[in-house]
Amino acid sequence: MLFGSSSGALLALEAANKLEGKVTKLFMYEPPFIIDEFRPRLPANNVQHLNNLIGKKSLMNLSSTI
């Protein structure tokens, strides 16, 4: 079972995907998904921008340590 809140919900989702079949329950609380047109979309280079801010080559590398 995994639980993630906010951006941790996305990491939990990615971990569940990588741990194929080992996660039987996934609880995601307030994941930062934009599912409507009421907020502006994130820029196309948002992941690169975040990577630059945290000094990592890829945000995906963070979840590989789970």
C-alpha positions as CSV (number, residue, x, y, z in Angstrom):
1,M,0.0,0.0,0.0
2,L,1.3,3.4,-0.9
3,F,0.0,6.9,0.2
4,G,1.1,10.1,-1.4
5,S,-0.1,13.7,-0.8
6,S,0.3,16.6,-3.3
7,S,3.4,16.0,-5.4
8,G,4.1,12.9,-3.3
9,A,0.9,11.4,-4.9
10,L,2.6,11.6,-8.3
11,L,5.7,9.9,-6.9
12,A,3.5,7.2,-5.3
13,L,1.7,6.7,-8.7
14,E,5.0,6.4,-10.5
15,A,6.4,4.0,-7.9
16,A,3.2,1.8,-8.2
17,N,3.7,1.7,-11.9
18,K,7.4,0.7,-11.6
19,L,6.6,-2.0,-8.9
20,E,4.2,-3.8,-11.3
21,G,1.8,-6.0,-9.3
22,K,3.5,-5.4,-5.9
23,V,1.3,-2.4,-4.9
24,T,-2.2,-3.5,-4.1
25,K,-3.6,-0.2,-2.9
26,L,-2.7,3.4,-3.8
27,F,-4.1,6.4,-2.0
28,M,-3.5,9.8,-3.7
29,Y,-4.6,12.9,-1.8
30,E,-4.7,16.2,-3.8
31,P,-2.4,15.2,-6.6
32,P,-1.5,18.3,-8.6
33,F,-3.4,17.4,-11.8
34,I,-5.0,20.1,-13.9
35,I,-8.1,18.4,-15.3
36,D,-10.1,21.4,-16.6
37,E,-9.6,24.6,-18.6
38,F,-10.1,27.0,-15.8
39,R,-6.4,27.2,-15.0
40,P,-3.7,28.0,-17.5
41,R,-1.7,24.9,-18.7
42,L,1.9,24.5,-17.5
43,P,4.5,25.5,-20.0
44,A,5.9,22.7,-22.2
45,N,9.3,23.1,-20.6
46,N,8.0,22.9,-17.1
47,V,9.8,19.6,-16.2
48,Q,13.1,21.0,-17.5
49,H,12.5,24.1,-15.5
50,L,11.9,22.1,-12.3
51,N,14.9,19.9,-13.0
52,N,17.1,23.0,-13.3
53,L,15.7,24.3,-10.0
54,I,16.5,21.2,-8.1
55,G,19.8,20.5,-9.9
56,K,18.8,17.0,-11.1
57,K,19.1,15.5,-14.6
58,S,15.5,14.2,-14.3
59,L,12.6,14.3,-11.9
60,M,12.1,10.6,-12.7
61,N,15.5,9.9,-11.0
62,L,14.0,11.0,-7.7
63,S,11.4,8.2,-7.7
64,S,13.9,5.5,-8.7
65,T,15.3,5.7,-5.1
66,I,12.0,4.6,-3.6
